[in-house]
Amino acid sequence: MASWLIWEMETEISSMPKSLYLLRHAKAIAGGILGSDQDRSLSKRGVRDAIKLAHKLAKKELLLDLILISPSVRTISTGQIISSELHIPHSHLVINENLYAAEPMALLKVISHVSNKIDRLMIVGHNPGLMNLASLLAGKSLSMTTCSLIKFSFDFEDWHAIFTERASKFNFLN
């Protein structure tokens, strides 16, 4: 894994508990027979929904240290709309190839490799993997429609603990 794709792992641990935000991409246009799934862009509704969520998060003054994004057009667009409204520097918006069509264990592996200096992490991805991860972390079945955002709070200070600890609390932010 390239260090520029995932922030380099550090031995130093932040003194803050971790927050994980799981965001399913906004509504995309329907896929065609000849088109690549990764090339599907946001629909007009998807753009509106992402902008609406971004405004809501800006009003709440949400702070994020890093946004990891699946390499599909729809996830990149969703992440860019959110990061732009929250004034997050482009250097904190990272496309990660391992997030596309990822199952929960693959997502956990990506998260566990994030530097412990990152306290507030957002993942912009896809169902069913994102929804299954959310259900695993919550300890109960959850549903994530397009543009759903769930915040998970953890008592740990080291992202490696994501493999063994459930969230201390979670809530939908939209």
C-alpha positions in Angstrom: 0.0 0.0 0.0 1.5 3.3 -1.0 2.0 5.7 1.9 0.4 8.5 -0.1 -2.8 6.5 -0.4 -3.1 5.8 3.3 -1.4 8.1 5.7 1.7 6.5 7.0 1.2 4.5 10.1 2.7 6.1 13.2 3.7 4.7 16.5 2.5 7.9 18.2 -1.2 7.7 19.3 -3.5 10.6 19.5 -5.0 11.3 22.9 -8.5 11.7 21.3 -11.0 8.8 20.8 -11.8 8.0 17.2 -14.8 8.9 15.1 -15.6 7.1 11.9 -18.1 8.5 9.4 -19.5 6.1 6.8 -21.1 7.8 3.9 -22.8 5.9 1.1 -22.4 7.7 -2.2 -25.3 9.9 -3.4 -27.8 8.6 -6.0 -26.1 7.7 -9.4 -27.5 7.4 -12.9 -28.5 3.9 -14.0 -25.8 1.8 -15.4 -25.9 0.7 -19.0 -25.0 -2.6 -20.6 -21.8 -1.2 -22.1 -20.8 1.3 -19.4 -18.5 0.6 -16.6 -20.0 0.6 -13.1 -17.1 2.7 -11.8 -17.9 5.4 -14.5 -21.5 6.0 -13.3 -21.9 9.7 -12.3 -24.3 11.3 -9.8 -27.9 11.9 -11.0 -29.5 15.3 -10.6 -31.1 14.0 -7.4 -27.8 12.7 -6.2 -26.1 16.1 -6.6 -29.0 17.8 -4.8 -28.9 15.2 -2.0 -25.1 15.6 -1.6 -25.3 19.3 -1.5 -28.1 19.2 1.0 -26.1 16.9 3.3 -23.0 19.1 2.9 -24.9 22.2 3.9 -26.3 20.3 7.0 -22.8 19.2 8.0 -21.3 22.7 7.5 -24.0 24.1 9.8 -23.0 21.5 12.4 -19.4 22.6 11.8 -18.3 19.0 11.2 -14.5 18.6 11.3 -12.8 15.8 9.4 -9.1 14.9 9.4 -9.2 12.6 6.3 -11.7 11.4 3.7 -11.0 8.1 2.0 -12.9 7.6 -1.2 -13.7 4.7 -3.4 -12.3 5.3 -7.0 -15.8 5.4 -8.7 -17.0 8.6 -10.3 -20.1 8.7 -8.0 -18.1 8.3 -4.8 -15.5 10.9 -5.9 -18.2 13.4 -6.7 -20.0 12.8 -3.4 -16.7 13.2 -1.5 -15.8 16.4 -3.4 -19.2 18.0 -2.7 -18.9 17.3 1.0 -15.2 18.3 1.3 -15.8 21.5 -0.6 -18.6 22.7 1.6 -16.6 21.7 4.8 -13.5 23.5 3.4 -11.4 20.4 3.7 -8.1 20.7 1.9 -7.7 18.5 -1.2 -4.7 16.8 0.4 -7.1 15.3 3.0 -9.2 13.7 0.3 -7.7 10.4 -0.8 -8.9 7.9 -3.4 -8.3 4.4 -2.2 -8.6 1.6 -4.8 -9.3 -1.0 -2.0 -12.6 0.7 -1.2 -14.4 -0.2 -4.5 -16.8 -3.1 -3.9 -15.1 -3.9 -0.6 -16.5 -6.3 1.9 -16.5 -5.4 5.6 -13.1 -7.1 6.4 -11.4 -5.3 3.5 -12.9 -2.0 4.8 -11.7 -2.8 8.3 -8.2 -3.5 7.0 -8.1 -0.1 5.2 -9.3 1.7 8.4 -6.8 -0.1 10.6 -3.9 1.2 8.4 -4.9 4.8 8.9 -2.4 6.9 11.0 -3.4 7.2 14.7 -2.9 10.9 14.3 -6.2 10.9 12.4 -9.1 11.1 14.8 -12.0 11.9 12.5 -12.1 9.7 9.5 -14.8 9.5 6.7 -15.1 6.7 4.3 -17.2 7.3 1.1 -18.2 4.0 -0.4 -20.8 1.5 -1.6 -23.3 -1.0 -0.4 -23.5 -3.8 0.4 -20.0 -3.6 2.0 -20.6 -0.2 3.7 -23.9 -1.2 5.2 -22.6 -4.6 6.3 -19.7 -2.8 8.1 -22.1 -0.4 9.7 -24.2 -3.3 11.0 -21.1 -5.0 12.3 -19.8 -1.9 14.1 -23.3 -1.1 15.6 -23.9 -4.7 16.6 -27.3 -4.7 14.9 -28.7 -4.6 11.4 -28.7 -1.2 9.8 -29.8 0.1 6.4 -28.0 2.7 4.3 -29.8 4.4 1.4 -27.9 6.6 -1.0 -26.3 9.6 0.7 -26.8 8.0 4.2 -24.2 9.1 6.7 -23.5 7.3 10.0 -21.2 8.5 12.7 -19.5 5.9 14.9 -17.8 6.9 18.1 -15.2 4.7 19.6 -13.4 4.7 23.0 -10.1 3.5 21.5 -7.3 5.7 20.4 -5.6 3.3 18.0 -7.3 2.4 14.7 -6.1 -1.2 14.9 -8.7 -1.8 17.6 -11.4 -1.4 14.9 -11.1 -5.2 14.4 -12.1 -6.1 17.9 -14.2 -3.2 19.4 -17.7 -2.1 18.6 -18.7 1.5 18.6 -19.5 3.1 21.9 -22.3 4.9 20.1 -23.6 5.6 16.6 -26.1 7.9 15.0 -27.3 8.8 11.5 -26.5 12.4 10.6 -29.1 12.9 7.9 
